[in-house]
Amino acid sequence: MSLNGRNIPLPIQKQLRREANFGCVLCGCPIIIYGHIIPYHRIQAYLPENIIALCPNHYTNFDRGEFSESYLRDAKKNPHNKIQVKDAFFIDSQDIAVNIGKSKFINTSRILAVDDFDIISVNRENEKYILFDINFFDKLNNLIAVVYENSWTAEKRISSIWEIGYKPHHFLTIRNTPSDLFFEAKIENEELFITASMYYNSAPLRITNEGIWLGEREMAVELKECVLKNYDIGINAQTYY
């Protein structure tokens, strides 16, 4: 996969994520790309004081040169989620409950895997802020986008067709309409609800409020209406050939 930017070292990403209070410094969206205020080619170094956390939408504006250096440095110093604290995407309860299909998993980070390959994982940082790991494949089983600890990476040639939407604190959407892909996460009553339309091994993977389907087969039927706590993995589906 051809990446849409340089990989910032993970310890620096973590530092910047916390500095920005776990969201884009301009709007608070939890899905972020890290950009160099002074271009990397000019300094050839990963300096935290020169790197800013932006959502994919604002990163596009940044990449076009639409923001001044002073504007970016002021936003870095006064990030949105530190001014509007409640706009961050977080669950403040002791446990984290994730609803997928008609199953509920509590304190289970590996939510959905297929053939032992993780598709969706959910963690928290500072026992509060939601961190997603998501792998997006297209119909030909090409990995075309990845979310890792909320850091966004997409295949460069199609990065512009992704739409990221965020309603502060409540609702996150990641959508690629031409590829028939979407991921939605919402917070209700201090619980997380996930729906999605994805692919794995060229088979459609659909997650609704009523169930989970891989191709034509409904998965994890035996777990419907179940509440499961502290599992190593929530649902581990298998493909059949």
Secondary structure as the mmCIF struct_conf table of DSSP 4:
data_model
#
loop_
_struct_conf.conf_type_id
_struct_conf.id
_struct_conf.beg_label_comp_id
_struct_conf.beg_label_asym_id
_struct_conf.beg_label_seq_id
_struct_conf.end_label_comp_id
_struct_conf.end_label_asym_id
_struct_conf.end_label_seq_id
BEND BEND1 ASN A 4 GLY A 5
HELX_RH_AL_P HELX_RH_AL_P1 LEU A 10 GLU A 19
TURN_TY1_P TURN_TY1_P1 ALA A 20 ASN A 21
BEND BEND2 PHE A 22 GLY A 23
TURN_TY1_P TURN_TY1_P2 VAL A 25 CYS A 27
BEND BEND3 PRO A 30 PRO A 30
STRN STRN1 ILE A 32 ILE A 32
STRN STRN2 ILE A 33 HIS A 36
BEND BEND4 ILE A 37 ILE A 38
HELX_RH_AL_P HELX_RH_AL_P2 TYR A 40 ILE A 43
BEND BEND5 ALA A 45 ALA A 45
HELX_RH_3T_P HELX_RH_3T_P1 PRO A 48 ASN A 50
STRN STRN3 ILE A 51 LEU A 54
HELX_RH_AL_P HELX_RH_AL_P3 PRO A 56 ASP A 63
TURN_TY1_P TURN_TY1_P3 ARG A 64 GLY A 65
BEND BEND6 PHE A 67 PHE A 67
HELX_RH_AL_P HELX_RH_AL_P4 GLU A 69 LYS A 77
BEND BEND7 ASN A 78 ASN A 78
HELX_RH_AL_P HELX_RH_AL_P5 HIS A 80 ILE A 83
BEND BEND8 GLN A 84 GLN A 84
HELX_RH_3T_P HELX_RH_3T_P2 VAL A 85 ASP A 87
BEND BEND9 ALA A 88 ALA A 88
STRN STRN4 PHE A 90 PHE A 90
BEND BEND10 SER A 93 ASP A 95
STRN STRN5 ALA A 97 ILE A 100
TURN_TY1_P TURN_TY1_P4 GLY A 101 LYS A 102
STRN STRN6 SER A 103 ILE A 106
BEND BEND11 ASN A 107 ASN A 107
BEND BEND12 SER A 109 SER A 109
STRN STRN7 ARG A 110 VAL A 114
TURN_TY1_P TURN_TY1_P5 ASP A 115 ASP A 116
STRN STRN8 PHE A 117 GLU A 125
TURN_TY1_P TURN_TY1_P6 ASN A 126 LYS A 128
STRN STRN9 TYR A 129 PHE A 137
TURN_TY1_P TURN_TY1_P7 LYS A 139 LEU A 140
STRN STRN10 LEU A 143 TYR A 148
TURN_TY1_P TURN_TY1_P8 GLU A 149 ASN A 150
STRN STRN11 SER A 151 ALA A 154
HELX_RH_3T_P HELX_RH_3T_P3 LYS A 156 ILE A 161
STRN STRN12 GLU A 163 LYS A 167
TURN_TY1_P TURN_TY1_P9 PRO A 168 HIS A 170
STRN STRN13 PHE A 171 ASN A 176
TURN_TY1_P TURN_TY1_P10 THR A 177 ASP A 180
STRN STRN14 LEU A 181 GLU A 188
TURN_TY1_P TURN_TY1_P11 ASN A 189 GLU A 190
STRN STRN15 GLU A 191 TYR A 200
TURN_TY1_P TURN_TY1_P12 ASN A 201 SER A 202
STRN STRN16 ALA A 203 ILE A 207
BEND BEND13 ASN A 209 GLU A 210
STRN STRN17 ILE A 212 LEU A 214
TURN_TY1_P TURN_TY1_P13 GLY A 215 GLU A 216
STRN STRN18 ARG A 217 MET A 219
HELX_RH_3T_P HELX_RH_3T_P4 VAL A 221 LEU A 223
TURN_TY1_P TURN_TY1_P14 LYS A 224 GLU A 225
STRN STRN19 VAL A 227 LYS A 229
BEND BEND14 ASN A 230 ASN A 230
BEND BEND15 ASP A 232 ASP A 232
STRN STRN20 ILE A 233 ALA A 237
#
